[in-house]
Amino acid sequence: ESRDKNYDVYGFPLEEGNCHSHPAWETYLEAQRKRWSIYLSHNTDFTTFKNHKKDPEVKKLVRRGIPPELRGHLWPLLSGSDERKCKAE
């Protein structure tokens, strides 16, 4: 991933003291990516991912944070908005 180190993953300028600009944040985020990667490698069927919402491991992962690159895909599944959208159509 190549991005300007003066801006966060959302394009906001990083300010000194911002926790997201701290090297430990990148380490934490990388650890979260790894945790999600392991979980998703064993649970690849996203059509039934909604069944995993009550899974203690999913709750733990969500509470620790969803990596930015997965949020757009996982939040609709976890919140049920994708299911409501399909019913509305």
C-alpha positions in Angstrom: 0.0 0.0 0.0 1.5 3.3 -1.0 0.0 6.4 0.7 1.3 9.7 1.9 2.5 9.2 5.5 1.2 12.7 6.3 -2.4 11.5 5.9 -4.3 8.6 7.6 -6.0 5.8 5.6 -9.1 8.1 5.3 -7.2 11.0 3.8 -7.2 13.2 7.0 -4.0 15.0 7.8 -2.1 13.5 10.6 -1.4 15.7 13.5 1.3 15.2 16.1 -0.1 13.3 19.0 -2.8 11.6 16.9 -2.9 8.0 18.0 -3.3 6.9 14.3 0.1 8.5 13.5 1.9 6.6 16.1 4.0 3.6 14.9 2.3 1.4 17.5 -1.0 2.0 15.8 0.4 0.5 12.5 1.6 -2.5 14.5 -1.8 -2.9 16.1 -3.6 -2.5 12.8 -1.3 -5.1 11.2 -2.1 -7.6 14.1 -5.8 -7.0 13.5 -5.4 -7.7 9.8 -3.7 -10.9 10.6 -6.5 -11.9 13.1 -9.2 -11.2 10.6 -7.3 -13.0 7.9 -7.1 -16.1 10.0 -10.8 -15.9 10.9 -11.9 -15.3 7.3 -9.7 -18.0 5.9 -11.8 -20.5 8.0 -15.1 -18.8 7.3 -15.1 -17.9 3.6 -18.9 -18.1 2.9 -20.0 -14.4 3.3 -23.6 -15.3 2.4 -23.8 -17.0 5.7 -21.6 -14.6 7.6 -24.6 -13.1 9.2 -24.9 -16.4 11.1 -21.6 -15.7 12.7 -22.7 -12.4 14.3 -23.3 -14.1 17.6 -20.0 -16.0 17.4 -17.8 -14.9 20.4 -14.8 -14.8 18.1 -16.5 -12.3 15.8 -17.6 -10.2 18.7 -14.0 -10.1 20.0 -12.6 -9.2 16.5 -15.2 -6.4 16.0 -14.5 -5.0 19.4 -10.8 -4.9 18.7 -11.4 -3.2 15.4 -12.1 -4.0 11.8 -9.2 -3.1 9.4 -10.2 -0.2 7.1 -10.0 -2.3 4.0 -12.6 -4.8 5.3 -15.1 -2.3 6.9 -17.0 -1.6 3.7 -17.7 -5.3 3.1 -18.2 -6.5 6.7 -20.3 -3.7 8.3 -23.3 -4.3 6.0 -23.1 -8.0 6.7 -22.7 -7.6 10.4 -25.4 -4.9 10.8 -27.9 -6.7 8.6 -28.3 -3.8 6.2 -27.5 -6.0 3.2 -30.3 -8.3 4.2 -32.8 -5.5 4.7 -31.7 -4.0 1.3 -32.4 -7.4 -0.4 -35.9 -7.6 1.3 -36.7 -4.0 0.2 -35.9 -4.8 -3.5 
